[in-house]
Amino acid sequence: MGRAFEFRKTRKLKRWSAMAKTFTRLGKDIVIAVKEGGPHPETNARLRAIIQNAKAANMPKDNIERAIKRASDKNTENYKEVLFEGYGPHGIAVLVEAATDNNNRTVANIRSYFNKCNGNLGTSGSVEFMFDHTCNFRINGEGIDIEELELEMIDFGAEEVFEDEDGILIYAPFESFGAIQKELESRDIEILSSGFERIPQVTKKLEPEQVADIEKLLEKIEEDDDVQNVYHTMEE
């Protein structure tokens, strides 16, 4: 198994699954997708993918429809996607994905979290290169030969295909998202969820008390309403 498999296995046990922010994050994703490509999922591939994710997260249908309707309103503020890069204590690189309607507020908040935890917010490009930007798909594995699927999906950019108790996972570079989504849909393969992740190329092992320092920073960042995802190079 490769790095994506190990990363997924570790992340699954970690904090995001327990966070109550899932519906809020999905709501923002819906607004961004609708503003970008319109309110109709059949002609908006990004919105289609987010609706699949919302269903996988058990987001009520009413909530999804309400978010699409709200996003279609010209008066609804658009969210800007922003990437923050910095270092936490003990030389751990931290990458923060945010969606904000007030960039000045978000910058000030993220900087304060780093400062309070003996870290520092860096400039654009300072740590992003340490992570591989990937896309992933979870599909219904019923009746699918995983080895055959892997060979076929390689032509569309897939780098890792593996199975867990929730289905089959396909990992590929960020740029391959559209091609793989289109191919899976053309084959009528059920996409349960999809998304993007940043996988650290190298991780650093810390002592338990050092881990606690990083956890404190990560918790502060993740509690911020503007934050969508947080990635780091600490070994977990």
C-alpha positions as CSV (number, residue, x, y, z in Angstrom):
1,M,0.0,0.0,0.0
2,G,1.2,3.5,-0.7
3,R,1.2,6.9,1.1
4,A,-2.4,7.7,0.3
5,F,-3.5,4.5,2.0
6,E,-1.5,5.2,5.1
7,F,-2.6,8.8,5.2
8,R,-6.3,7.9,4.9
9,K,-6.0,5.2,7.6
10,T,-4.6,7.7,10.0
11,R,-6.9,10.6,9.1
12,K,-9.9,8.4,9.5
13,L,-9.2,8.0,13.2
14,K,-8.4,11.6,13.7
15,R,-10.2,14.8,14.5
16,W,-12.2,15.7,11.4
17,S,-14.6,12.8,11.8
18,A,-15.6,14.1,15.2
19,M,-16.0,17.7,14.3
20,A,-19.4,19.3,14.3
21,K,-18.4,21.6,11.5
22,T,-19.1,19.2,8.6
23,F,-22.5,20.7,7.5
24,T,-21.1,24.2,7.8
25,R,-18.1,23.3,5.6
26,L,-20.4,21.6,3.0
27,G,-22.7,24.6,3.0
28,K,-19.7,26.8,2.1
29,D,-18.6,24.4,-0.6
30,I,-22.1,24.5,-2.1
31,V,-22.1,28.3,-2.2
32,I,-18.7,28.4,-3.9
33,A,-19.8,25.7,-6.4
34,V,-23.1,27.5,-7.3
35,K,-21.5,30.9,-7.6
36,E,-18.9,29.3,-9.9
37,G,-21.0,27.1,-12.1
38,G,-24.7,27.6,-11.5
39,P,-27.4,25.9,-9.3
40,H,-28.0,22.8,-11.5
41,P,-26.0,19.7,-10.5
42,E,-26.5,18.1,-13.9
43,T,-24.5,20.9,-15.6
44,N,-22.2,21.7,-12.6
45,A,-19.7,18.9,-12.0
46,R,-18.3,20.5,-8.8
47,L,-21.8,20.9,-7.3
48,R,-22.7,17.4,-8.2
49,A,-19.6,16.1,-6.3
50,I,-20.4,18.2,-3.2
51,I,-24.0,17.0,-3.1
52,Q,-22.7,13.4,-3.1
53,N,-20.4,14.3,-0.2
54,A,-23.3,16.0,1.6
55,K,-25.4,12.8,1.2
56,A,-22.5,10.7,2.5
57,A,-22.3,12.9,5.5
58,N,-26.0,12.4,6.1
59,M,-26.8,16.1,5.5
60,P,-30.6,16.4,5.2
61,K,-32.0,17.0,1.7
62,D,-33.7,20.1,2.9
63,N,-30.4,21.6,4.1
64,I,-28.8,20.9,0.7
65,E,-31.7,22.4,-1.2
66,R,-31.7,25.5,1.1
67,A,-28.0,26.0,0.6
68,I,-28.3,25.9,-3.2
69,K,-31.2,28.3,-3.1
70,R,-29.3,30.7,-0.7
71,A,-26.2,30.5,-3.0
72,S,-28.3,31.4,-6.0
73,D,-29.4,34.7,-4.3
74,K,-27.3,37.6,-5.8
75,N,-27.1,39.1,-2.3
76,T,-25.5,36.1,-0.8
77,E,-21.8,36.8,0.0
78,N,-19.4,34.7,-2.0
79,Y,-16.6,32.9,-0.2
80,K,-13.0,33.2,-1.3
81,E,-10.8,30.1,-1.0
82,V,-7.5,30.9,0.7
83,L,-4.5,28.9,1.5
84,F,-2.4,29.7,4.6
85,E,1.1,28.3,5.1
86,G,3.3,28.4,8.2
87,Y,5.3,26.5,10.8
88,G,4.1,25.3,14.2
89,P,6.5,24.7,17.0
90,H,9.3,22.0,16.6
91,G,9.6,22.7,12.8
92,I,6.2,21.2,11.8
93,A,4.8,22.6,8.6
94,V,1.1,23.5,8.6
95,L,-1.2,24.1,5.7
96,V,-4.6,25.6,6.2
97,E,-7.4,25.7,3.7
98,A,-10.0,28.3,4.4
99,A,-13.2,29.7,2.8
100,T,-13.9,33.2,3.9
101,D,-16.1,36.2,3.2
102,N,-13.7,38.5,5.0
103,N,-10.1,37.9,4.2
104,N,-8.7,40.5,6.7
105,R,-10.5,38.8,9.6
106,T,-9.3,35.4,8.6
107,V,-5.7,36.4,8.1
108,A,-5.7,38.1,11.5
109,N,-7.2,35.1,13.2
110,I,-4.9,32.5,11.6
111,R,-1.8,34.7,12.4
112,S,-2.9,35.0,16.0
113,Y,-3.2,31.2,16.4
114,F,0.3,30.7,15.1
115,N,1.8,33.5,17.3
116,K,0.1,32.2,20.5
117,C,1.4,28.7,19.9
118,N,5.1,29.6,19.2
119,G,4.7,29.2,15.5
120,N,4.7,31.7,12.6
121,L,2.5,32.3,9.6
122,G,4.7,32.1,6.4
123,T,4.5,33.5,3.0
124,S,2.8,32.0,0.0
125,G,4.8,29.0,-1.2
126,S,6.7,28.5,2.0
127,V,5.4,25.0,2.8
128,E,2.9,24.1,0.1
129,F,5.6,22.3,-1.9
130,M,6.0,19.8,1.0
131,F,2.6,18.3,0.3
132,D,1.2,16.5,-2.7
133,H,-2.2,17.9,-3.7
134,T,-4.4,14.9,-4.5
135,C,-8.0,14.1,-5.4
136,N,-9.9,11.1,-4.2
137,F,-13.1,9.2,-4.9
138,R,-14.9,6.6,-2.8
139,I,-17.1,4.3,-4.9
140,N,-19.5,1.5,-4.3
141,G,-17.3,-1.6,-4.7
142,E,-20.1,-4.1,-5.3
143,G,-19.4,-6.3,-8.3
144,I,-16.2,-4.5,-9.2
145,D,-12.9,-6.3,-9.7
146,I,-10.5,-3.9,-7.9
147,E,-7.4,-5.0,-9.9
148,E,-9.1,-4.5,-13.2
149,L,-10.4,-1.2,-12.1
150,E,-7.0,0.0,-11.1
151,L,-5.5,-0.9,-14.5
152,E,-8.3,1.0,-16.2
153,M,-8.1,4.1,-14.0
154,I,-4.4,4.5,-14.4
155,D,-5.2,5.8,-17.9
156,F,-7.1,8.7,-16.2
157,G,-4.4,9.5,-13.7
158,A,-5.1,7.2,-10.8
159,E,-2.1,6.4,-8.6
160,E,-3.6,4.3,-5.9
161,V,-6.7,2.2,-5.7
162,F,-7.5,0.3,-2.5
163,E,-10.5,-1.1,-0.6
164,D,-11.7,-0.6,3.0
165,E,-15.0,-1.5,4.8
166,D,-16.8,1.5,3.2
167,G,-16.0,0.8,-0.5
168,I,-13.2,1.4,-3.0
169,L,-10.9,4.5,-2.8
170,I,-9.2,6.0,-5.8
171,Y,-6.4,8.5,-5.3
172,A,-4.9,10.6,-8.1
173,P,-3.2,14.0,-8.6
174,F,-5.4,17.1,-8.1
175,E,-5.5,17.8,-11.8
176,S,-7.0,14.3,-12.6
177,F,-10.3,15.0,-10.7
178,G,-12.4,16.0,-13.8
179,A,-11.2,13.1,-16.0
180,I,-11.8,10.4,-13.3
181,Q,-15.2,11.9,-12.3
182,K,-16.3,11.9,-15.9
183,E,-15.1,8.3,-16.5
184,L,-16.8,6.9,-13.4
185,E,-20.1,8.7,-14.3
186,S,-19.9,7.4,-17.9
187,R,-19.7,3.9,-16.5
188,D,-22.6,4.4,-14.1
189,I,-20.3,3.6,-11.2
190,E,-21.8,5.0,-8.0
191,I,-19.6,7.7,-6.5
192,L,-20.3,7.8,-2.7
193,S,-18.0,10.8,-2.0
194,S,-15.0,12.6,-3.5
195,G,-12.7,15.4,-2.5
196,F,-9.2,16.8,-2.2
197,E,-6.4,16.2,0.2
198,R,-2.8,17.3,0.7
199,I,-0.6,14.5,1.7
200,P,2.8,15.4,3.4
201,Q,5.8,14.0,1.4
202,V,7.8,13.6,4.6
203,T,6.6,13.5,8.2
204,K,8.5,14.2,11.4
205,K,8.2,12.2,14.6
206,L,7.9,14.2,17.8
207,E,8.1,13.4,21.5
208,P,4.7,13.2,23.4
209,E,5.1,16.7,25.0
210,Q,6.0,18.2,21.6
211,V,2.9,16.5,20.0
212,A,0.8,18.3,22.6
213,D,2.2,21.6,21.5
214,I,1.2,21.0,17.9
215,E,-2.2,19.6,18.9
216,K,-2.9,22.8,20.8
217,L,-2.2,24.9,17.6
218,L,-4.2,22.5,15.4
219,E,-7.2,22.7,17.7
220,K,-7.2,26.5,17.7
221,I,-7.0,26.6,13.9
222,E,-9.7,24.0,13.4
223,E,-12.2,25.7,15.7
224,D,-12.1,28.8,13.4
225,D,-15.4,29.0,11.4
226,D,-13.5,30.0,8.2
227,V,-11.2,26.9,8.2
228,Q,-12.1,24.0,5.9
229,N,-9.1,21.7,6.3
230,V,-5.8,21.6,8.1
231,Y,-2.8,19.5,7.1
232,H,0.6,19.1,8.7
233,T,3.9,17.2,8.6
234,M,3.8,15.7,12.1
235,E,3.9,11.9,12.1
236,E,0.6,10.5,13.5
